[in-house]
Amino acid sequence: MSDAHWHMIFAPNTMDAMLEAGTGLMYANAVAEADSTLLRGFTTVRDVGGPRLG
């Protein structure tokens, strides 16, 4: 399966958590969400609105 509109940073993090948490924790949550997405059967995703570099 593929998803052409996915938010790697926003999927696992709430807006309040992003305002309070450090960048490292937000990225760790995003990596865990990416792992869960793979386990759900998605092999291709397009991260929209996320960081371009990094």
C-alpha positions in Angstrom: 0.0 0.0 0.0 1.1 3.6 -0.4 -0.1 6.8 1.2 0.5 10.0 -0.8 -0.4 12.4 2.1 1.2 11.5 5.4 2.6 13.7 8.2 5.5 11.9 9.9 5.9 14.5 12.6 2.2 15.4 13.2 0.9 11.8 13.2 2.3 10.8 16.6 2.7 14.2 18.2 -0.1 16.5 19.4 0.3 20.2 19.0 0.6 20.7 22.8 3.3 18.0 23.0 5.2 19.7 20.2 5.2 23.0 22.0 6.5 21.4 25.2 8.7 18.5 24.0 12.2 18.7 22.7 13.1 18.1 19.1 14.7 14.8 19.9 11.5 13.4 21.5 9.4 14.5 18.6 11.7 12.8 16.1 11.8 9.6 18.2 8.0 9.6 18.2 8.0 10.1 14.4 10.4 7.1 13.9 8.2 4.9 16.1 5.2 6.0 14.0 7.1 5.2 10.8 7.8 1.7 12.1 4.1 1.2 13.0 3.2 2.4 9.5 5.4 -0.2 7.9 3.9 -2.9 10.2 0.4 -1.8 9.0 1.5 -2.7 5.4 2.5 0.7 3.9 5.6 0.4 1.8 5.6 3.9 0.4 4.6 7.2 2.0 4.9 10.8 1.0 5.6 13.1 4.0 3.8 16.4 3.2 4.7 19.5 5.2 7.5 17.9 7.1 11.1 19.0 7.4 12.9 19.0 4.0 16.3 18.2 5.4 17.5 16.3 8.3 
